Amino acid sequence: MACYQHYSPLVKAQGEFSLDVANLINFAFTKGFWLSGGEWWRNTEIQQHYVKTGRSKTLQSDHMNRLAIDFIFRYQGQLTDDLETLKVLGIYWESLHPKNYWGGWWTDPYDPYHFGRKI
């Protein structure tokens, strides 16, 4: 997009990521999901706390660059973190950009709420 030709690579990635998040939200609603947003950004202190308490394994989370977001999903009236139910969203998310990734494929920790992008 021509509108970001003067921005840094990080700012460009953040803008593209935001557009993909909007597309994901719309797609999720069309598939019958109801969702609410969780963490999109976190500071160093929070990330250090998450590592210390085992909620994260890295001090370099994409949340710290505003390139990851977590959602809470409801499907057919129930909260869900079921891989088979959410897989359609992960596949769609990763189809939007080659650097997008979904935490639902992870096993340790399993994190189906997490949608991110690598720079």
N, C-alpha and C positions, 0 to 999 in steps of 0.2 A: 504494500500500500504506500502510495506516494506521501501520505501525511506524516509518516515517520522517518523519512529519509535523513533528518538531521538529529535523530535521537541516538543515544548510546545503544549498544547491543542489549544490555539489560532492560532498558526502558522499552525497547522494541519488543523484546520477549514478553515483558509484563503486559503490554497492550494486546499482543496476539493471544496470550494466555487468557486474558479477561474475555476476549471475544469467544474463545473456545469454551470457557465456563458458561457464558450466556447460551451458547448452542447446546451444551450438555444439559443445562437446566430445562430448556425448551424440549429437548428430546426426551428427557426423563418424564416430564408431564404428559407428553403424547403417548408414552408407554404405560401410563397408569401409576407412576410413582408420585408420591408427595414427598417433598424434601425440605429440609431446613439447613441453613448454612452453619458451618462450624468455623474452625480456624482457617484464616487466609494468610495472616501474618503473625509472626511471633518474634520477640526480641531475644537477645543472647541469653539473658537471665532465665527466661522461661525454657529455652532450649537446653541450657545446662541442667535445669531442674528435671526436665524430662529424661535426659541421659542418666542422671544420678538415680532417678526412681525407676528406671527400666522402661519408660514409655517410649524412648527413642534410643537408637544405637549410634547416632551421629551428632556431632556439634555443627555440622554443615547442612542443616535441613533446607530444602527448597522453600519452606515456609518463610525463612528468614530473608529470602529474596522476592517474596510475594509471587512465587511460582508454584505454589501448592495450596490446595484447599481441601478441607474435610467437610463432608455432608452427612447428615442423618437421614436415613431413608425409611419411608413407610410404603408398604405395598399391600393392597387389599385390606387396608385399615390397621396393619400391624407393623411395628418396627421390624426391620430386617437387616441382617448382615450376611445372609445366605449367599454363597458364591454362585449357585445356579440361578438364583433370582436376579442378582446384580450384574452377572456376567455381560448381559446385553449392554449395560451402561459402560463397563470397562472396555469392551470391544469398540463401541462407538467412540468413546473418548480417544482411544489410541488411533483411531482412523482419522481424526481431525488434524493431526500433525505428527510427523515421525519422531519428535522428541517428547511427545506426551507419554506418560506411563500411569498405570493404575496399581494401587496397593493391594487390590484383591487377588493378584497373582502371587503375592508374597506368602510365605508360610511362617516366617519368624521375624517380625510379627505379622500375622494376618491383619491387613488393614484395608478393608473394602471401602472405607469412608474416604480414602485418600486418593486425590487426583492431582498429578503434578506434571511439570515440564522441566527437562534438563536444558541448560543453556548450550 
